[in-house]
Amino acid sequence: MKKAFSLLELIFAIVVIGIIASFAVPKYMDTRNSAMTSTIQRDIVTTTTSIQSYYLINREIEKISDAVTLNKINWEGMDTKIMTFKDGGETCLTLEITDEDTILISVDSDNTKSVCKALYELIGSSQTIDLI
């Protein structure tokens, strides 16, 4: 008699692995989206604080990259007064330095991606922060 697994044992093992994966994959995706939301929220706080500090010292700001450098994978437009976060290729959040010496943070309420929805719940449709 040969020592090996029977076909029934292999099928049973595959079914058990499938059941475990069906619980693990959704939990993993929720964890990833939660981590991305926390990262973007932390980036917003860091950026606004850095811009305010830079503005207080120099009394002007021409582009966001003068005050802070963020991960270019998540953020676009750092060399202007407007930077955006895109979730799945769609613009989700915009951070803009306005001419009235304020920072305007806008979240696209029409974006249905989970990270954008979470940001909308945290921030709302828009938020204004004074530079001074």
Residue, then its C-alpha position, 0 to 999 in steps of 0.5 A: m500500500k502506498k502512502a499518499f493523500s486520497l482524493l477525498e482528503l485533498i478535496f476536504a483540504i481545499v474546501v477548508i482553505g476556501i472557507i478560511a479565505s472567504f473570511a480573510v479576504p474581505k477583512y484584508m480589504d477593509t483593513r487596507n482601506s482603513a489604513m489608506t484613510s488614516t494615511i490621507q487624514r494624517d497627510i492632510v494634518t501634516t500638510t496644513t500645519s506645514i503650510q501654516s508654518y511656512y506662511l508665517i515665516n515667509r508671508e507667502i507661498e507659491k507652491i505646496s512643495d515649498a512647505v512639505t513633501l508628501n508621497k507622490i504615489n498618493w498625491e498629485g500637483m505638489d508643484t502648484k497651489i492645488m494638490t489632489f488625492k485620487d482613489g482608483g484614478e478618480t479625484c477624491l480629495t483636493l487641497e488648495i491654497t486660495d488667494e484669501d490666505t486660506i486652505l480649502i479642503s474639498v472631498d468629492s461626495d459623488n465618488t463611490k470608492s470606499v476610501c473617498k466615502a470614509l474621507y467624506e464622513l470624516i471631513g464633510s464636503s469641504q473645510t476651510i483652514d486659515l493660514i494665519 
